[in-house]
Each structure stands twice: as C-alpha cells, then as structure tokens.
Amino acid sequence: MYVYAIAFSPVFEELICRKYIFTKLHKRYNFWLSAILSSIVFAVPHFNAVNFIGYVFIGIVWSWYYKKTDNILVPIFSHLLFNYFVILFMSLKG
C-alpha cells in the first residue's frame, strides 16, 4: 500500500487529472474552471466526503503548479511528497 500511495498513485493520478483532463479542459475554458473540474475528478475516487474540499483544493494547487511550469513532473513530485508526509504522520500518530 505504501509503494502504491507514494510512487504509483501520484504518477497515475497526475497524468490523468492534470496532464490529460486539465490540459483538455484548459484548451477550451479558463484556468479556474479547468482546475476545479479536473480537481473534482481527482477528489471523487478518494471516496472521502469529509476531505472532499481538501482534495479539490490540493488538486487546484497542483493544476496551478502544472500550468506555471508546464512540467508534469512538478505536480507529480509534489503529490508524491504530500502522500509521503501524510503516511509518515499517520504512522507516527499510531
């Protein structure tokens, strides 16, 4: 599970949500609409109603990183670090 959450998930989710969905939407719509819609797509599969808005927010941040840098590795690495620290803090918490 740790390998999936830290290595596979960020690559897979960012390629789908940012590289593909956000890019397609951004060709037709402004940044905000594209970022919000692609971030909702990112948040839904996490199946967490309590943190849904948080997932949407972080998806918007990663959309902004991608737009500013035009490099998918930036949101992938950011997502990887985010997942790493979430797992680390959850492990320390017990």
C-alpha positions, -999 to 999 in steps of 0.1 A, spaced: 0 0 0 28 24 8 45 19 -25 12 24 -43 4 56 -24 38 71 -26 51 60 -60 23 48 -83 -7 69 -73 9 103 -78 21 94 -113 -11 78 -124 -34 105 -109 -14 134 -121 -11 120 -156 -48 116 -158 -61 146 -139 -35 172 -148 -18 161 -180 -49 148 -197 -81 162 -182 -68 196 -171 -50 201 -204 -81 192 -225 -103 215 -205 -78 243 -204 -78 244 -243 -115 254 -241 -120 270 -208 -102 294 -184 -78 282 -157 -102 282 -128 -130 262 -144 -104 237 -158 -86 234 -125 -118 230 -105 -134 204 -128 -102 183 -131 -97 185 -93 -133 173 -87 -124 143 -109 -93 139 -88 -112 141 -55 -141 117 -63 -122 84 -64 -107 91 -30 -141 83 -15 -138 107 14 -167 131 18 -151 147 49 -119 157 30 -135 162 -4 -130 200 -4 -94 195 7 -88 171 -22 -103 196 -46 -81 224 -31 -49 204 -34 -59 194 -70 -62 231 -78 -28 238 -64 -13 210 -84 -31 223 -115 -15 257 -109 19 241 -105 15 224 -138 2 255 -156 31 276 -142 59 252 -150 44 233 -180 61 203 -165 41 173 -152 69 162 -130 63 192 -107 28 182 -96 38 145 -96 67 152 -72 46 175 -51 19 148 -49 45 122 -40 58 143 -12 23 151 0 14 114 2 48 105 18 42 131 46 6 120 52 16 84 55 46 94 78 24 114 101 -3 88 102 24 62 111 38 83 138 3 90 152 -3 53 155 
